[in-house]
């Protein structure tokens, strides 16, 4: 018997919104259904043709920073129940690594990233589109804590980047994609009620015979 078409879930939201927490919550519930998470961050464009100083100027919050064509290609391959080699991005060198991650096709594919709802062709591959909507003050606090504790940055550099790049890019490109979402989840992983409702909906789709 031919397997049903995998279910594709898109989870978008600003930096620090809690979309990763939502992704983990959904993943944990559906781990028995064979779930794979595809992070948009892995699909930043290769910059090996640029000098290192030029790479440092990359705006990682702009749609043009992503190799969306490759992401679409890989999702389409997984939908055909074929394996892909997910790229790896080297943040120290600011370009794509020579390493890849082997990904086998699964029943549920979660696409997670700030701009996964920005491209129409990518959206068309999704069965459910989520937007994690969190107040700006919480997002910047989470980003400051993350970048200081995990990336060794100073608070001044984090705030400067937020004001000059992250905030304007969020307002221009990320926030507008909220209108494409089927469901908006306020406060990210802290919103257990919204996540429970989302899980129930996904279960209905996963277990439905209408997905072919």
N, C-alpha and C positions, 0 to 999 in steps of 0.2 A: 504494500500500500504506500502510495506516495505521501511524503511528509507535507504537512501544512506549511504555508509560507510563514517565515519568521515574523514576529511582531516587532515593529520598530517604534521606540519611544524616544522622543526628543526632549531634553531637559535644558532649558536656557535660563539665563539670569545674569545679573551683573556680578562683578568680582566681589567675593565676600557675601553673596546673597544667601548661601547655604545650599546651592544646587548640588554640590558634592554629597552633602548629608542626605538630601532627598534621594539621590542616586543610590547611595549605600543602603538606605532604608528599603527601597524597592528591590534592589539586588538581593538583599538578605531574605526577603519573602519569597522570591522566585528562584532561588538558587537550585531548587530541585527540578526546575524546568529548563536548566541549561541556559544561563544568562551570560552575555558578554557585554562589557562596557567599552565603548569607543570614545576616548577623550579627544575633543577637538584640538586641545593643546598639542597633541602629538603631530598634528598636521600643519604646523607652521612651515612656511616655504623654506626650501633649501636656499642658503645664502653663501654657499662655498665660493661662488664667483665674485663675491664682494670682499674688499679689504676689511680687516677686523674692525677698524674705527668706523667704517660705514655700517657694519652690522649693529653696532651699539646704538645707532640712531633709529632702529626699527621700532615702529609703533605697533606693539603687539595687541592693541585693542581695536585696531582697524580691520575691516573685512579683508582688505588686500594682503594682510599678513598671512592669511591661511591659504593652503593649497586645497581649496574646496573641491576642485575637479577630482583630485585623487581620493578625497574622502567619499565623494559620491560614487566613484568607481569601486571603492572597497565595499561600501554598503551594498551596492548592486551585486557584487560578487558573493557576499555573504547571503544575500537573498536567494541566490541560485544554489545555496547550500555548498559553496566552494570556499576553501580557505584563503586567507590573505596574509600578507606580511605587513603588519602595522608599522609605520615609521616611528623613529625615536628622535626627539629633539634634544640637542646638547646645549643647555643653557649657559654653560661655561664658554663655549666657542660661538654661541649665537648662530648656530646653523644645524642642519639635520645631521644626525649621527650616521655612521655606516652600519650600525646595528639595526635590527628590526625585531618585532615581536610576532611570533606565529599565532594567528587567531583562527580557530576552527569555527565553522558555522554553528549557531545555536538557535534555540527556539525563540529567545527574546534578545533583541539588540537594543542597548541603551546608548544613545548619542548624547554626550554631555559637554556643554561648552557655552561661552558667553554669546556666541553668534550662530548657534546651530539652526536658529529659526530665520536667519537673514536671507538665505538663498532659497528661491522658490523650488528649484529642482530637488534640493535636499529635503525641503518640507514635504514635497509630494511623495517621498518614500516613507514618511512617518504615518503610523496608525494613530498615535496619540502625541500631542504637542503640549508641553508644560512650560510655564514660565514661573520661576521662583522670584517673588517680588518682596524685597526687603528694603526698609528705610535706609537712606544714604548714610545716616550717622552710624548705624550698626555695621554697614558694609565697610566704611573706612576704618572703624575700630578693629574689625576682624582682619582687614588687610594689613594694618599697622602691626598688630600682634604677630601675624603670620610672617611678614617680611623681616621683622626684627628677630624673631625666635628661630625661624627656619632658614632664612637666607642671609642672615648677618648684616642687614642693612640698618642705617641710622633712621631715626624717626623723621629727621628733616628731609632726607632723600625720598622717603615714602610719601610724605605729605606733598612735596614738590611735584613728584610724578603724578600723584592723584589729582592735584589741581590743574596741572598743565596738560595731562594726557587722559588719565582714566576717567575723570568726571565728564569732560567734553565728549569723549568717545561714547561713554555710556548714554548721554543725552541724545547724541546724534544717531547712533547706530543700534545700541542694545535695547534701550527703553522702547523704541518704536516697534520692535518685533513682538512686543507683548500682545499686539492686536491679532497675531496669528495663532496664539495659544488656544487650545481647547479648554484648558484649565489653568487658572492662576493660583499659585500657592503662596499666601503671605507668610513671611517669617521663616521660610525654609524648613530645615529639619526639626525645628521646634514645634511645627504645626502638625501634631499627631493626628488630629481629626481629618485634615485635608489629605494626609498621606494614606490614612486608612480608607478613605473614600476612593482615592486614586488606585490603591491596591485592589479594591473590589472591582473597579472598572476594568483594570488590566486582566484580572483573573477571568472575567467574563469573555474578554477578547481571546485570551490564550486558549481557553477551553472551548471556544466556539468552533463549530464546523464550517463557519462562513469564511474563515481565513484559509485560502487555498494557495 
